[in-house]
Amino acid sequence: MVRLSRWSWLLLGAPHIAARRPPEGIVAGDVRLSFRVPRNGSSVMPRVEPEVDLWVDDHRIFVAVHGATTRMCCELDGAATGCESLDATRIAMPGALSEGPHALTCALLDNENRSVLRPAPAETSYFTVVSDPLETDDGRRLWDLYREDRERGSDKLRAWWLAGGARSETLEGLFLPPPPYPWATTVPNDDDEPPLLVIGVKCAADAIEARDAMRRTWLQDVPADGSVQVRFLVGAVDDDVIAEALEREQQQFGDMLIPSTGFSVRDSYLSLVDKTKAFLRYVLVDEKKNASFVMLVDDDVLVRVPALLEALKTSVPRRGFYGGQVWAEHFNQPKLPQRDPTHRNYLSEATYPMSQLPPFAIGPHYVLSADVAQFIATNAEALAGVGTLEDVSVALWLLAIGVHPQHSEQFVNARLFGCVAEAVSLADLTPRGILAIHANRRQGRDACAGFDELAWVKTPRFSVVKQQSTGSSSQQSAVGDDEPPRSFKAATVMVEPQTTFPDVDPLGAPTLLHSPAESLSGGSSSSIVWRTSS
């Protein structure tokens, strides 16, 4: 990854993924647009979601001077599509585009006099719309990655998990998770020191590949003395086959929270608020673990455990602390509630009447000191959530006791920043990305050596979808490795363009981003600097 010494950027449109590099020839004082999607000369699907980078010298100065009056206005094939403010998370497009060549031109306009903002020239992307995702660069690459994952054993891992088969000589050490870790299976006694940190991983029931990657990587870095404990927050499922697989997994690893361990919250995106409250109750009320800190992360996060522990031991207060990646502080502007009723995080004015959301540490990763977590756990039944937004809910609950989120630049999401070697917590990673970055660190290489954004970072543009099958394992592998699927109905596995963006951060892309060099400057790689958001 190229780290930037001076440039920061604004993002307009859907979230994007890439290490950050300013356009060729950009110099101090420039303001420059560049298309990430659709890239110039690329092939895309009919329902393309444009993503545009706006590069500026200093984003805080730019927003202060131009933010209130500047709009980005676009034309598609010479016809105006409309203008968007700098806090927009989507660029308006006229539905599905026809197949063939198109041109999208965008420019920054001063809304007061309708003049083009100088020195930001208009930018045009010439692209081609196709109907088959495998005719796009990303679609072809994703299919290749899927084939590689199958060759590396992802299918065998899932088949083993669902069937409950014994370890075989072929699978041993290649596809199955390592043996249990001492901290997960040791029965505590009254003389044990309480843990410093308990981490809850919000995880879908069938995300065995994500749990496998975490168990092979940063969970192996957790001290064996029980000072850190990790639990996968799964909950209850309706599918009997999945439920049985989870029971076997829990018996082997001892790190799951499922109904047999007293964790009966439904496994659903809609239950994230309830999962969060139930986990805090589990840690501080039911199990009385007396931990100093509690952390919640998503199942696409890689935690640099030694650096996090060092910070918690030396520089983080043990009372009144709530910290993570706070967009309102990082981007120097508030986040707005989602008012689109078709969005899964829709908040009606009746549910949330305020025009802005409070500053909050975004859901992929945040840390709570025990006292503030105890407030939530103790009052769980009385605390109402804000729609599906557990991260916003936590922020609102803690405002009641005067606790505001602390922001750290070392809590990073890769979809917006790419791979950041110094990150203490890096979100939005695929299992392959988690394994690759951890292996780089273990072997003394730069953590981001060999960075491949489509392979390492979750993308909202395409996904490989496995259709439901009740046949034998041979029937479930009906698609040949050498023949990518062309018919979605016939294929067992298919590359599918995303239209609902299930993995996108709840409130859409932030508008304002720092450069990595600016964000991570100051202090050693093991230190974490926090800024208060009030």
C-alpha positions as CSV (number, residue, x, y, z in Angstrom):
1,M,0.0,0.0,0.0
2,V,1.2,3.5,-0.8
3,R,0.8,5.7,2.2
4,L,0.2,9.4,1.5
5,S,2.2,12.2,3.1
6,R,-0.2,15.0,2.4
7,W,-3.3,14.0,0.5
8,S,-6.7,13.2,1.9
9,W,-9.9,12.6,0.0
10,L,-13.6,12.8,-0.1
11,L,-15.7,9.9,-1.1
12,L,-19.0,10.3,-3.0
13,G,-21.1,7.3,-3.8
14,A,-21.2,3.7,-2.6
15,P,-18.3,2.4,-0.4
16,H,-15.2,1.5,-2.3
17,I,-12.1,-0.6,-1.7
18,A,-8.5,0.1,-2.5
19,A,-5.2,1.3,-1.2
20,R,-5.1,5.0,-1.6
21,R,-3.0,6.6,-4.3
22,P,-3.6,10.2,-5.6
23,P,-4.0,10.7,-9.4
24,E,-0.9,11.1,-11.5
25,G,0.3,14.7,-11.7
26,I,-1.7,16.1,-8.7
27,V,0.1,18.9,-6.9
28,A,-0.6,21.1,-3.9
29,G,-3.7,23.1,-4.2
30,D,-5.4,20.8,-6.7
31,V,-8.9,19.5,-6.4
32,R,-9.3,16.4,-8.4
33,L,-12.1,13.9,-9.2
34,S,-11.4,10.3,-10.2
35,F,-13.8,7.4,-10.9
36,R,-13.4,4.2,-8.9
37,V,-16.7,2.8,-10.3
38,P,-17.1,2.6,-13.2
39,R,-13.4,2.7,-14.0
40,N,-12.5,4.3,-17.3
41,G,-12.5,1.5,-20.0
42,S,-14.2,-1.0,-17.7
43,S,-17.2,-3.3,-18.2
44,V,-20.0,-3.2,-15.6
45,M,-23.4,-4.5,-14.9
46,P,-26.6,-2.6,-15.9
47,R,-27.3,-1.4,-12.3
48,V,-23.9,0.2,-11.7
49,E,-23.4,2.2,-8.5
50,P,-20.9,5.0,-9.2
51,E,-18.1,5.7,-6.8
52,V,-16.1,8.8,-7.1
53,D,-13.0,10.0,-5.3
54,L,-12.5,13.7,-4.6
55,W,-8.9,14.4,-3.8
56,V,-8.1,17.6,-1.8
57,D,-5.1,19.1,0.0
58,D,-6.8,19.4,3.4
59,H,-10.4,18.1,3.7
60,R,-11.2,20.1,6.8
61,I,-10.4,23.4,5.1
62,F,-12.1,22.3,1.9
63,V,-15.3,21.4,3.8
64,A,-15.2,24.6,5.8
65,V,-14.8,26.7,2.6
66,H,-16.9,24.8,0.1
67,G,-18.9,22.1,1.9
68,A,-22.1,24.1,2.4
69,T,-22.5,25.3,-1.2
70,T,-20.7,22.6,-3.3
71,R,-22.6,19.9,-5.2
72,M,-21.4,17.2,-7.5
73,C,-23.4,17.2,-10.7
74,C,-23.3,14.4,-13.3
75,E,-24.3,13.7,-16.8
76,L,-24.9,10.3,-18.3
77,D,-24.5,10.2,-22.1
78,G,-25.0,13.9,-22.2
79,A,-28.2,13.9,-20.1
80,A,-28.2,15.4,-16.6
81,T,-28.7,12.9,-13.8
82,G,-28.9,15.5,-11.0
83,C,-26.7,17.0,-8.3
84,E,-25.7,15.5,-4.9
85,S,-24.3,17.2,-1.8
86,L,-20.9,16.2,-0.5
87,D,-22.5,14.0,2.3
88,A,-24.4,11.9,-0.2
89,T,-23.8,8.1,-0.1
90,R,-25.3,7.4,-3.5
91,I,-25.0,9.0,-6.9
92,A,-28.4,9.1,-8.7
93,M,-28.6,6.9,-11.8
94,P,-31.6,6.2,-14.1
95,G,-32.1,2.6,-13.1
96,A,-30.7,-0.2,-15.2
97,L,-28.6,1.0,-18.1
98,S,-28.8,-0.5,-21.6
99,E,-26.1,-2.8,-22.8
100,G,-23.3,-1.1,-24.8
101,P,-21.0,1.9,-24.4
102,H,-21.8,4.8,-22.1
103,A,-20.1,8.0,-20.7
104,L,-20.5,9.4,-17.2
105,T,-19.2,12.9,-16.6
106,C,-19.1,14.5,-13.1
107,A,-18.0,18.0,-11.9
108,L,-18.1,20.0,-8.8
109,L,-20.4,23.0,-9.0
110,D,-20.7,26.0,-6.7
111,N,-24.4,25.9,-5.9
112,E,-24.7,29.7,-5.4
113,N,-23.6,30.7,-8.9
114,R,-23.7,27.3,-10.7
115,S,-20.1,27.7,-11.8
116,V,-17.6,24.8,-12.0
117,L,-15.5,24.8,-8.9
118,R,-11.9,25.5,-9.7
119,P,-9.4,24.1,-10.0
120,A,-11.5,20.8,-10.2
121,P,-11.9,19.9,-13.9
122,A,-14.8,17.7,-14.9
123,E,-14.0,14.0,-15.1
124,T,-15.4,11.5,-17.6
125,S,-15.5,7.7,-17.4
126,Y,-16.1,5.8,-20.7
127,F,-17.4,2.3,-19.9
128,T,-19.4,-0.6,-21.3
129,V,-22.5,-2.2,-19.8
130,V,-22.8,-6.0,-20.1
131,S,-25.4,-8.5,-19.0
132,D,-23.1,-11.3,-17.8
133,P,-21.2,-10.6,-14.6
134,L,-18.4,-12.9,-15.8
135,E,-17.8,-10.4,-18.6
136,T,-16.8,-7.8,-16.0
137,D,-13.3,-7.6,-14.6
138,D,-14.5,-8.0,-11.0
139,G,-16.8,-10.8,-11.9
140,R,-14.1,-12.9,-13.7
141,R,-11.6,-12.3,-10.9
142,L,-14.2,-13.3,-8.2
143,W,-14.9,-16.5,-10.0
144,D,-11.1,-17.3,-10.1
145,L,-10.9,-16.6,-6.4
146,Y,-13.8,-18.9,-5.8
147,R,-12.1,-21.7,-7.7
148,E,-8.9,-21.1,-5.7
149,D,-10.8,-21.3,-2.4
150,R,-12.3,-24.6,-3.5
151,E,-8.9,-25.9,-4.3
152,R,-7.6,-24.8,-0.9
153,G,-10.4,-26.7,0.8
154,S,-13.3,-24.3,1.5
155,D,-15.8,-26.9,0.2
156,K,-14.3,-29.7,2.3
157,L,-14.3,-27.5,5.4
158,R,-18.0,-26.8,5.0
159,A,-18.8,-30.4,4.2
160,W,-16.9,-31.6,7.3
161,W,-18.7,-29.0,9.4
162,L,-22.2,-29.9,8.2
163,A,-21.6,-33.7,8.3
164,G,-19.8,-33.8,11.6
165,G,-17.2,-36.1,10.1
166,A,-14.0,-37.1,11.9
167,R,-10.7,-35.6,11.0
168,S,-9.1,-37.4,8.2
169,E,-5.4,-37.6,7.3
170,T,-6.2,-35.5,4.2
171,L,-7.9,-32.7,6.1
172,E,-5.7,-32.7,9.1
173,G,-3.7,-29.5,9.3
174,L,-5.0,-28.3,5.9
175,F,-8.6,-27.4,6.2
176,L,-9.8,-27.9,9.7
177,P,-9.3,-25.5,12.6
178,P,-6.4,-26.0,15.0
179,P,-6.9,-27.7,18.4
180,P,-8.8,-25.8,21.1
181,Y,-7.0,-23.0,22.9
182,P,-6.5,-23.3,26.7
183,W,-8.5,-20.1,27.5
184,A,-11.6,-21.5,25.8
185,T,-11.8,-24.9,27.5
186,T,-10.2,-24.4,30.9
187,V,-12.8,-24.3,33.7
188,P,-12.2,-21.2,35.8
189,N,-11.9,-21.3,39.6
190,D,-12.2,-18.7,42.3
191,D,-8.5,-18.1,42.4
192,D,-8.1,-17.2,38.7
193,E,-7.4,-13.6,37.8
194,P,-10.4,-12.0,36.1
195,P,-9.9,-11.4,32.4
196,L,-8.7,-8.0,31.2
197,L,-10.8,-8.2,28.0
198,V,-13.7,-10.3,26.7
199,I,-14.3,-10.1,23.0
200,G,-17.7,-10.9,21.4
201,V,-17.6,-11.7,17.7
202,K,-21.0,-11.0,16.0
203,C,-21.2,-13.9,13.6
204,A,-23.8,-15.5,11.4
205,A,-24.5,-19.1,12.1
206,D,-23.2,-20.5,8.8
207,A,-20.1,-18.4,8.7
208,I,-17.8,-21.3,9.4
209,E,-15.1,-20.0,7.0
210,A,-14.9,-16.7,9.0
211,R,-14.7,-18.5,12.3
212,D,-12.0,-20.9,10.9
213,A,-9.9,-17.9,9.7
214,M,-10.1,-16.2,13.1
215,R,-9.3,-19.4,15.0
216,R,-6.2,-19.9,12.8
217,T,-5.0,-16.3,13.2
218,W,-5.6,-13.7,15.9
219,L,-7.3,-16.1,18.3
220,Q,-4.0,-18.0,18.4
221,D,-2.4,-14.7,19.6
222,V,-4.6,-14.6,22.6
223,P,-2.6,-15.3,25.8
224,A,-3.2,-18.7,27.3
225,D,-3.6,-17.3,30.8
226,G,-7.2,-16.4,30.3
227,S,-6.5,-12.6,30.4
228,V,-8.4,-12.4,27.1
229,Q,-11.4,-14.5,26.2
230,V,-13.3,-14.6,22.9
231,R,-16.8,-15.8,22.1
232,F,-18.7,-16.1,18.8
233,L,-22.2,-14.6,19.2
234,V,-24.4,-16.8,17.1
235,G,-27.7,-17.5,18.9
236,A,-30.6,-19.7,17.8
237,V,-31.3,-21.0,14.3
238,D,-34.3,-22.7,12.8
239,D,-32.3,-25.0,10.5
240,D,-31.8,-28.3,12.4
241,V,-28.7,-29.3,10.3
242,I,-27.0,-25.9,11.1
243,A,-28.0,-26.2,14.8
244,E,-26.4,-29.6,15.1
245,A,-23.3,-28.4,13.3
246,L,-23.1,-25.5,15.8
247,E,-23.4,-27.9,18.7
248,R,-20.5,-30.0,17.4
249,E,-18.5,-26.9,16.8
250,Q,-19.1,-25.7,20.4
251,Q,-18.1,-29.1,21.8
252,Q,-14.8,-29.0,20.0
253,F,-13.8,-25.4,20.5
254,G,-15.8,-24.1,23.5
255,D,-15.9,-20.5,22.1
256,M,-19.6,-20.3,20.9
257,L,-22.6,-18.7,22.4
258,I,-25.6,-20.7,21.2
259,P,-28.8,-21.9,23.0
260,S,-27.1,-24.7,24.8
261,T,-24.8,-22.2,26.5
262,G,-27.8,-20.0,27.5
263,F,-27.6,-17.6,24.5
264,S,-31.0,-17.9,22.8
265,V,-31.2,-14.7,20.8
266,R,-32.3,-15.3,17.2
267,D,-29.4,-15.4,14.7
268,S,-30.5,-12.5,12.4
269,Y,-29.3,-9.1,11.3
270,L,-32.5,-7.7,12.8
271,S,-31.4,-9.0,16.2
272,L,-28.1,-7.2,16.4
273,V,-29.3,-4.9,19.1
274,D,-30.6,-7.8,21.2
275,K,-27.4,-9.8,20.6
276,T,-25.3,-6.9,21.9
277,K,-27.4,-6.5,25.1
278,A,-27.5,-10.3,25.6
279,F,-23.7,-10.6,25.3
280,L,-23.0,-7.8,27.8
281,R,-25.4,-9.5,30.2
282,Y,-23.6,-12.8,29.6
283,V,-20.2,-11.3,30.4
284,L,-21.1,-9.1,33.4
285,V,-24.3,-10.5,34.9
286,D,-24.7,-14.2,34.1
287,E,-21.1,-15.3,34.1
288,K,-19.8,-12.4,36.3
289,K,-16.5,-12.4,34.6
290,N,-15.4,-9.1,36.1
291,A,-13.5,-8.2,33.0
292,S,-12.0,-4.7,32.8
293,F,-13.0,-4.2,29.2
294,V,-15.5,-5.7,26.7
295,M,-15.0,-5.5,22.9
296,L,-17.5,-6.2,20.1
297,V,-16.3,-7.0,16.6
298,D,-17.8,-8.3,13.3
299,D,-16.7,-11.7,11.9
300,D,-14.6,-9.9,9.2
301,V,-12.2,-8.2,11.6
302,L,-8.5,-8.9,12.2
303,V,-7.3,-7.8,15.7
304,R,-3.6,-7.2,16.4
305,V,-3.9,-8.6,19.9
306,P,-0.5,-7.7,21.4
307,A,-0.9,-4.0,20.4
308,L,-4.5,-3.9,21.7
309,L,-3.5,-5.5,25.1
310,E,-0.6,-3.1,25.5
311,A,-2.9,-0.1,24.9
312,L,-5.5,-1.4,27.4
313,K,-2.9,-2.0,30.0
314,T,-1.1,1.3,29.7
315,S,-3.2,4.1,28.1
316,V,-6.9,3.4,28.2
317,P,-8.9,4.5,31.3
318,R,-10.7,1.7,33.1
319,R,-13.8,3.7,33.8
320,G,-16.1,5.8,31.5
321,F,-14.4,4.5,28.3
322,Y,-16.1,3.9,24.9
323,G,-13.9,3.9,21.9
324,G,-13.5,2.7,18.3
325,Q,-13.8,4.1,14.8
326,V,-16.0,7.2,15.2
327,W,-16.9,8.6,11.8
328,A,-18.3,11.9,13.0
329,E,-14.9,12.7,14.5
330,H,-12.8,11.2,11.8
331,F,-14.7,12.9,8.9
332,N,-15.5,16.1,10.9
333,Q,-19.2,16.0,10.1
334,P,-22.2,14.3,11.6
335,K,-23.9,11.2,10.1
336,L,-27.5,11.4,9.1
337,P,-30.3,8.9,9.7
338,Q,-31.3,6.7,6.7
339,R,-34.7,8.0,5.5
340,D,-35.1,5.7,2.5
341,P,-37.9,3.2,3.4
342,T,-36.3,0.6,1.1
343,H,-33.0,0.5,3.0
344,R,-32.6,-2.1,5.7
345,N,-31.4,0.5,8.1
346,Y,-34.4,2.8,7.5
347,L,-35.3,5.1,10.4
348,S,-38.6,6.8,10.2
349,E,-39.0,10.2,11.8
350,A,-41.4,8.6,14.2
351,T,-38.7,6.2,15.3
352,Y,-35.9,8.7,15.2
353,P,-37.1,12.3,14.9
354,M,-33.7,14.0,15.1
355,S,-32.0,15.2,11.9
356,Q,-28.5,13.9,12.9
357,L,-27.2,10.7,14.5
358,P,-25.1,11.1,17.7
359,P,-21.4,10.4,17.3
360,F,-20.9,6.7,17.6
361,A,-18.2,4.0,17.2
362,I,-19.2,2.0,14.1
363,G,-20.3,-1.6,14.6
364,P,-17.4,-3.5,13.2
365,H,-15.2,-2.8,16.3
366,Y,-15.5,-0.9,19.5
367,V,-14.3,-1.2,23.1
368,L,-16.3,-0.5,26.4
369,S,-14.9,-0.3,29.9
370,A,-16.7,-2.6,32.3
371,D,-18.6,0.1,34.1
372,V,-20.3,1.5,31.0
373,A,-20.9,-2.1,29.7
374,Q,-22.5,-2.8,33.1
375,F,-24.9,0.1,32.7
376,I,-26.2,-1.5,29.5
377,A,-26.2,-5.0,30.9
378,T,-28.1,-4.0,34.0
379,N,-30.7,-1.9,32.1
380,A,-31.0,-4.1,29.1
381,E,-34.7,-4.7,29.3
382,A,-35.4,-1.0,29.6
383,L,-33.1,0.2,26.8
384,A,-34.8,0.4,23.4
385,G,-32.7,0.1,20.3
386,V,-32.6,2.4,17.3
387,G,-34.0,0.2,14.5
388,T,-31.3,-2.4,13.5
389,L,-28.4,-0.1,14.4
390,E,-26.7,-1.6,17.5
391,D,-23.8,0.8,17.2
392,V,-26.0,3.9,17.2
393,S,-28.1,2.3,20.0
394,V,-25.0,1.9,22.2
395,A,-24.0,5.5,21.7
396,L,-27.5,6.8,22.6
397,W,-27.6,4.6,25.7
398,L,-24.2,5.8,26.9
399,L,-25.2,9.5,26.4
400,A,-27.6,8.9,29.3
401,I,-24.6,8.6,31.6
402,G,-22.5,11.2,29.9
403,V,-20.1,8.9,28.1
404,H,-19.0,10.0,24.6
405,P,-17.1,7.8,22.0
406,Q,-13.3,8.1,21.7
407,H,-11.9,7.9,18.2
408,S,-8.8,6.0,17.1
409,E,-7.3,6.1,13.7
410,Q,-6.0,2.6,14.2
411,F,-9.5,1.1,14.1
412,V,-9.9,1.0,10.4
413,N,-12.3,-0.5,7.8
414,A,-10.5,-1.9,4.7
415,R,-13.4,-1.1,2.3
416,L,-12.6,2.6,2.6
417,F,-8.9,2.5,3.5
418,G,-7.5,-0.6,1.9
419,C,-5.0,-2.6,3.9
420,V,-3.4,-0.5,6.7
421,A,-0.4,-2.3,8.1
422,E,-0.5,-0.3,11.4
423,A,-4.1,-1.0,12.2
424,V,-4.9,-2.5,15.6
425,S,-8.3,-3.6,14.3
426,L,-9.0,-3.9,10.6
427,A,-12.5,-4.7,9.4
428,D,-14.2,-5.7,6.1
429,L,-11.8,-8.6,5.4
430,T,-12.5,-11.8,3.7
431,P,-11.3,-15.0,5.4
432,R,-8.5,-15.1,2.8
433,G,-7.5,-11.5,3.8
434,I,-7.5,-12.3,7.5
435,L,-5.2,-15.3,6.8
436,A,-2.9,-13.4,4.5
437,I,-2.3,-10.3,6.7
438,H,-1.7,-12.4,9.8
439,A,0.7,-14.7,7.9
440,N,2.6,-11.6,6.7
441,R,3.0,-10.4,10.3
442,R,4.0,-13.8,11.6
443,Q,6.7,-14.1,8.9
444,G,8.1,-10.6,9.4
445,R,6.9,-9.1,6.2
446,D,4.9,-5.9,5.8
447,A,1.4,-6.8,6.8
448,C,0.0,-5.6,3.5
449,A,2.6,-7.4,1.2
450,G,0.8,-8.8,-1.8
451,F,-2.4,-6.9,-1.1
452,D,-5.2,-8.0,-3.4
453,E,-8.3,-5.9,-2.8
454,L,-10.9,-8.1,-4.4
455,A,-9.4,-11.2,-2.7
456,W,-8.8,-9.7,0.8
457,V,-11.6,-7.2,1.2
458,K,-15.3,-7.8,1.1
459,T,-16.8,-6.1,-1.9
460,P,-20.5,-5.0,-2.1
461,R,-20.5,-5.2,-5.9
462,F,-20.4,-9.0,-6.5
463,S,-20.7,-12.2,-4.4
464,V,-20.5,-15.9,-5.1
465,V,-23.8,-17.4,-4.1
466,K,-24.3,-21.0,-3.2
467,Q,-27.8,-22.2,-4.1
468,Q,-29.6,-24.5,-1.6
469,S,-29.1,-28.2,-2.3
470,T,-30.4,-31.3,-0.6
471,G,-28.4,-33.7,-2.7
472,S,-25.2,-35.6,-2.0
473,S,-21.9,-33.8,-1.8
474,S,-21.2,-34.7,-5.4
475,Q,-24.4,-33.0,-6.4
476,Q,-23.5,-29.9,-4.4
477,S,-20.4,-29.5,-6.5
478,A,-22.1,-29.7,-9.8
479,V,-20.3,-26.7,-11.3
480,G,-17.0,-27.6,-12.9
481,D,-13.9,-25.7,-11.9
482,D,-13.1,-24.9,-15.5
483,E,-16.6,-23.8,-16.5
484,P,-17.9,-20.6,-14.9
485,P,-21.7,-20.6,-14.6
486,R,-23.5,-18.7,-17.3
487,S,-27.1,-19.6,-16.3
488,F,-28.0,-18.5,-12.8
489,K,-30.9,-21.0,-12.6
490,A,-28.8,-24.0,-13.5
491,A,-25.7,-23.2,-11.5
492,T,-25.0,-24.5,-8.1
493,V,-22.5,-21.7,-7.6
494,M,-22.9,-18.4,-9.3
495,V,-21.3,-14.9,-9.5
496,E,-24.1,-12.5,-8.7
497,P,-24.2,-8.7,-8.9
498,Q,-25.3,-7.2,-5.6
499,T,-28.2,-4.9,-5.5
500,T,-28.9,-4.8,-1.7
501,F,-25.3,-4.5,-0.5
502,P,-25.8,-6.7,2.6
503,D,-22.2,-6.1,3.9
504,V,-22.2,-2.4,3.5
505,D,-21.7,-0.5,6.7
506,P,-25.1,0.5,8.0
507,L,-25.2,4.2,7.2
508,G,-23.5,4.1,3.8
509,A,-20.1,5.4,3.0
510,P,-18.6,8.2,5.0
511,T,-18.1,11.4,3.0
512,L,-14.7,12.4,4.4
513,L,-11.5,10.4,4.7
514,H,-8.0,11.1,6.0
515,S,-4.9,9.9,4.3
516,P,-3.4,6.9,6.0
517,A,-0.1,8.7,6.7
518,E,-1.9,11.6,8.4
519,S,-4.2,9.2,10.3
520,L,-1.5,7.0,11.7
521,S,1.2,9.6,12.4
522,G,2.4,10.1,15.9
523,G,3.3,7.3,18.3
524,S,4.8,3.9,17.7
525,S,3.0,1.2,15.9
526,S,1.8,-0.3,19.2
527,S,0.3,2.9,20.6
528,I,-3.3,4.0,20.1
529,V,-4.2,7.7,20.2
530,W,-7.8,8.5,21.1
531,R,-9.8,11.6,20.3
532,T,-13.0,12.5,22.1
533,S,-16.2,13.2,20.1
534,S,-18.6,15.4,22.0
